[in-house]
Amino acid sequence: MNRRAFLGTASAVGISSLSGCSTLETVEEPFVTYQLDGIFTDNAVDEAIEFTVEILDGTDPIYDTPVTLSALDADDGDSSTVLEEPWMDENARYGIRVTSTAGEQVALTLSDVLTHRTRAVHDKPYIEYTVTYTGFFRLSVNFHDEPRT
């Protein structure tokens, strides 16, 4: 077998062995970044709550803000709000950390998210996080083609 035939065969074998990997592959590249489309916060209980939201770049805090949400169905305020800042248009490895007034923390970093997603999220330029309080803090994430806020 000549060298050119060998290289052609090796390339074809390599390509076919990778072709079925896209369904369960993880996306852990450190260069993957997004624009932050906002952080949606929602209180789903009948008591007002206060907490702090930290926005992370990787695992490094870059911004924090206190959040106060009224009780669900309260007439004296909002039980949900959206956190938006002009600098969120810049690409970064956004994540969030929520700290209750009692000091309990829950975090969701981009690395955490990408270990459970396929490469399809690379095509989405926007990421948004949602913080829902239901007696405990639930954090979730979505990816979008266009900004929703």
Backbone hydrogen bonds, N-H to C=O, Kabsch-Sander energy under -0.5 kcal/mol:
donor,donor_aa,acceptor,acceptor_aa,energy
6,F,2,N,-2.2
7,L,3,R,-2.6
8,G,4,R,-2.1
9,T,5,A,-2.3
10,A,6,F,-2.7
11,S,7,L,-2.5
12,A,8,G,-2.1
13,V,9,T,-2.3
14,G,10,A,-2.3
15,I,11,S,-2.5
16,S,12,A,-2.2
17,S,13,V,-1.9
18,L,14,G,-0.9
18,L,15,I,-0.7
19,S,15,I,-1.0
21,C,18,L,-1.6
23,T,20,G,-0.5
24,L,21,C,-0.7
25,E,21,C,-0.7
27,V,114,L,-2.2
28,E,26,T,-0.6
32,V,29,E,-1.2
34,Y,92,A,-2.5
35,Q,125,P,-2.8
36,L,88,M,-2.1
37,D,35,Q,-0.7
37,D,127,I,-3.3
39,I,83,L,-1.7
40,F,38,G,-0.5
40,F,129,Y,-2.7
41,T,81,T,-3.1
42,D,131,V,-2.4
43,N,79,S,-3.2
44,A,42,D,-0.6
44,A,133,Y,-2.9
49,I,69,L,-2.4
51,F,67,V,-2.3
52,T,99,T,-2.6
53,V,65,T,-2.6
54,E,52,T,-0.5
54,E,97,R,-3.2
55,I,63,Y,-3.2
56,L,95,G,-2.9
57,D,60,D,-2.8
58,G,56,L,-0.6
58,G,93,R,-3.2
59,T,57,D,-0.8
60,D,57,D,-1.7
62,I,55,I,-3.2
63,Y,55,I,-1.2
65,T,53,V,-2.0
67,V,51,F,-3.5
69,L,49,I,-2.7
70,S,78,D,-2.9
72,L,45,V,-3.3
74,A,71,A,-2.1
81,T,41,T,-1.9
83,L,39,I,-2.9
84,E,82,V,-0.6
88,M,85,E,-1.6
89,D,86,P,-1.6
90,E,87,W,-1.8
92,A,34,Y,-2.1
94,Y,92,A,-1.1
95,G,56,L,-1.5
96,I,108,L,-2.3
97,R,54,E,-2.2
98,V,106,V,-3.1
99,T,52,T,-2.5
100,S,104,E,-2.8
101,T,50,E,-0.8
103,G,100,S,-1.8
106,V,98,V,-2.0
108,L,96,I,-2.8
113,V,109,T,-2.0
114,L,110,L,-2.9
115,T,111,S,-1.3
116,H,113,V,-1.7
117,R,114,L,-1.1
121,V,118,T,-1.5
122,H,119,R,-2.0
123,D,120,A,-1.2
124,K,121,V,-1.2
126,Y,144,H,-2.0
127,I,35,Q,-2.6
128,E,142,N,-2.5
129,Y,38,G,-1.6
130,T,140,S,-2.4
131,V,40,F,-3.4
132,T,130,T,-0.5
132,T,138,R,-2.6
133,Y,42,D,-2.8
134,T,132,T,-0.6
134,T,136,F,-2.5
138,R,132,T,-2.9
140,S,130,T,-2.1
142,N,128,E,-2.2
144,H,126,Y,-2.3
